[in-house]
Amino acid sequence: MLRGLRRRWDSYKYRFVPWLALNLRRKRRTLRYVPESSQDKILSDEDVLETLLKIFKALFINDFSRQAHILAFLPEIKHKYLELLTVEQKTSKVHSCNLLSQHVFSPEEVLFNTLGFVVSRDRSSLVSAGTGVFVTKGFVPKGTVVSMYPGTVYRKHEPIFFQSLGNPFIFRCIDGVLIDGNDKGLSRSVYRSCCRRDQLGPFQMSDESWLTAAPQNPLAVGQYVNNCSHEKAANVCYQEFDVPAYFPVELKQYLPNIVYSHDIESLLRCIVLVTLRDIKQGEELFSNYYTVVS
């Protein structure tokens, strides 16, 4: 029993904010600090953005018939997506007199059709690790965005102490920004409150569905990726990505992050998980909690 508790603590302590505050200086060498933002990245920001836009556009088109409330405010955007939908239907040899009656796939099917793989939560192969994330279908090449780390984004000065208590899902970025990926309790309530605060009419600025068992963004499961062990080497790493200001407003509904306070203008911080090697169907994803690339 004591060994089990020790294993749980060894995994949990890296995300417990008070422990990080006390031990960060002593553990500084285990964190990766990148002097130049373009250096030491597995993927460039341009490649990360391209991947996110690709899957988000595919999700939007797949759910086109339910986007009328948004498209009514964006006639030019509606025309663009109608063209894309027409091309998609021709490519898939689906003929219909009504573009809004296209077949709707599940988010996981959209992910597979777009990027060639599916990731899902399941019981981890590690003893006492709880839930893990697996490639359940397809193949993921090295250097691919395979998941996203959802949650509320806190700057250094913002209150997160109570949310961190008993919370194994606090992620620390290199610059001290924290992301709370817990989908339960106080963390869940804070995220939902921030989402509703920032909603602009029909436009959702972030995705709430990762708090449920059926996320509309199938990549938003990164908080359940377990830490590597002696037996299971890391096959993904965390990479910081700031969402550019020109990110399409109609696609923000798939972003699984939101800032705790919007009093200060800044780009939205996201964390993507990038594969360190090819990953086959059936393999579990493992990260290193102290390997963060800026």
Solvent accessible surface area in square Angstrom, and as a share of the most:
residue,aa,sasa,rsa
1,M,194,0.87
2,L,145,0.72
3,R,197,0.72
4,G,16,0.16
5,L,93,0.46
6,R,149,0.54
7,R,118,0.43
8,R,144,0.53
9,W,93,0.33
10,D,47,0.25
11,S,43,0.28
12,Y,43,0.16
13,K,31,0.13
14,Y,52,0.20
15,R,7,0.03
16,F,39,0.16
17,V,28,0.16
18,P,31,0.19
19,W,35,0.12
20,L,8,0.04
21,A,78,0.60
22,L,140,0.70
23,N,14,0.07
24,L,30,0.15
25,R,218,0.80
26,R,184,0.67
27,K,76,0.32
28,R,129,0.47
29,R,239,0.87
30,T,67,0.39
31,L,14,0.07
32,R,78,0.28
33,Y,83,0.32
34,V,24,0.14
35,P,118,0.74
36,E,106,0.47
37,S,83,0.53
38,S,97,0.62
39,Q,92,0.41
40,D,74,0.38
41,K,41,0.17
42,I,68,0.35
43,L,28,0.14
44,S,47,0.30
45,D,58,0.30
46,E,123,0.55
47,D,63,0.32
48,V,0,0.00
49,L,22,0.11
50,E,112,0.50
51,T,23,0.13
52,L,0,0.00
53,L,37,0.18
54,K,109,0.46
55,I,0,0.00
56,F,0,0.00
57,K,65,0.28
58,A,22,0.17
59,L,6,0.03
60,F,0,0.00
61,I,12,0.06
62,N,16,0.08
63,D,32,0.17
64,F,3,0.01
65,S,48,0.31
66,R,158,0.58
67,Q,4,0.02
68,A,68,0.53
69,H,98,0.44
70,I,5,0.03
71,L,6,0.03
72,A,83,0.64
73,F,130,0.54
74,L,37,0.19
75,P,94,0.59
76,E,147,0.66
77,I,45,0.23
78,K,84,0.36
79,H,112,0.50
80,K,77,0.32
81,Y,0,0.00
82,L,47,0.23
83,E,92,0.41
84,L,70,0.35
85,L,0,0.00
86,T,45,0.26
87,V,92,0.53
88,E,76,0.34
89,Q,12,0.05
90,K,141,0.60
91,T,107,0.62
92,S,66,0.43
93,K,167,0.71
94,V,62,0.36
95,H,159,0.71
96,S,48,0.31
97,C,145,0.87
98,N,73,0.37
99,L,53,0.26
100,L,89,0.44
101,S,67,0.43
102,Q,16,0.07
103,H,119,0.53
104,V,62,0.36
105,F,82,0.34
106,S,44,0.28
107,P,41,0.26
108,E,63,0.28
109,E,82,0.37
110,V,8,0.05
111,L,0,0.00
112,F,66,0.28
113,N,98,0.50
114,T,28,0.16
115,L,37,0.18
116,G,31,0.30
117,F,0,0.00
118,V,12,0.07
119,V,4,0.02
120,S,34,0.22
121,R,70,0.26
122,D,88,0.46
123,R,190,0.69
124,S,10,0.07
125,S,63,0.41
126,L,36,0.18
127,V,119,0.68
128,S,46,0.30
129,A,34,0.27
130,G,39,0.38
131,T,52,0.30
132,G,0,0.00
133,V,0,0.00
134,F,34,0.14
135,V,0,0.00
136,T,60,0.35
137,K,95,0.40
138,G,19,0.18
139,F,91,0.38
140,V,0,0.00
141,P,62,0.39
142,K,135,0.57
143,G,21,0.20
144,T,26,0.15
145,V,0,0.00
146,V,0,0.00
147,S,0,0.00
148,M,0,0.00
149,Y,0,0.00
150,P,0,0.00
151,G,0,0.00
152,T,3,0.02
153,V,8,0.04
154,Y,0,0.00
155,R,37,0.14
156,K,155,0.66
157,H,129,0.58
158,E,13,0.06
159,P,86,0.54
160,I,11,0.06
161,F,106,0.44
162,F,148,0.62
163,Q,19,0.08
164,S,0,0.00
165,L,87,0.43
166,G,67,0.65
167,N,2,0.01
168,P,56,0.35
169,F,35,0.15
170,I,0,0.00
171,F,7,0.03
172,R,43,0.16
173,C,0,0.00
174,I,19,0.10
175,D,63,0.33
176,G,8,0.08
177,V,20,0.12
178,L,18,0.09
179,I,0,0.00
180,D,4,0.02
181,G,0,0.00
182,N,24,0.12
183,D,10,0.05
184,K,128,0.54
185,G,55,0.52
186,L,94,0.47
187,S,7,0.04
188,R,71,0.26
189,S,65,0.42
190,V,22,0.13
191,Y,1,0.01
192,R,69,0.25
193,S,70,0.45
194,C,8,0.05
195,C,11,0.06
196,R,151,0.55
197,R,93,0.34
198,D,20,0.10
199,Q,77,0.34
200,L,116,0.58
201,G,61,0.58
202,P,28,0.18
203,F,28,0.11
204,Q,72,0.32
205,M,35,0.16
206,S,4,0.03
207,D,1,0.01
208,E,36,0.16
209,S,24,0.16
210,W,2,0.01
211,L,8,0.04
212,T,54,0.32
213,A,99,0.76
214,A,80,0.62
215,P,11,0.07
216,Q,52,0.23
217,N,0,0.00
218,P,3,0.02
219,L,0,0.00
220,A,2,0.02
221,V,5,0.03
222,G,0,0.00
223,Q,4,0.02
224,Y,27,0.10
225,V,1,0.00
226,N,18,0.09
227,N,31,0.16
228,C,35,0.21
229,S,43,0.27
230,H,191,0.85
231,E,143,0.64
232,K,73,0.31
233,A,80,0.62
234,A,32,0.25
235,N,3,0.01
236,V,1,0.01
237,C,1,0.01
238,Y,0,0.00
239,Q,0,0.00
240,E,13,0.06
241,F,6,0.02
242,D,57,0.30
243,V,8,0.04
244,P,22,0.14
245,A,90,0.70
246,Y,165,0.63
247,F,6,0.03
248,P,35,0.22
249,V,54,0.31
250,E,3,0.01
251,L,0,0.00
252,K,48,0.20
253,Q,13,0.06
254,Y,4,0.02
255,L,2,0.01
256,P,0,0.00
257,N,1,0.00
258,I,6,0.03
259,V,23,0.13
260,Y,62,0.24
261,S,22,0.14
262,H,95,0.42
263,D,123,0.64
264,I,90,0.46
265,E,166,0.74
266,S,67,0.43
267,L,93,0.46
268,L,29,0.14
269,R,30,0.11
270,C,0,0.00
271,I,0,0.00
272,V,0,0.00
273,L,0,0.00
274,V,0,0.00
275,T,0,0.00
276,L,63,0.31
277,R,105,0.38
278,D,70,0.36
279,I,0,0.00
280,K,135,0.57
281,Q,115,0.51
282,G,54,0.52
283,E,48,0.22
284,E,11,0.05
285,L,0,0.00
286,F,9,0.04
287,S,0,0.00
288,N,56,0.29
289,Y,28,0.11
290,Y,24,0.09
291,T,27,0.16
292,V,1,0.01
293,V,0,0.00
294,S,30,0.19
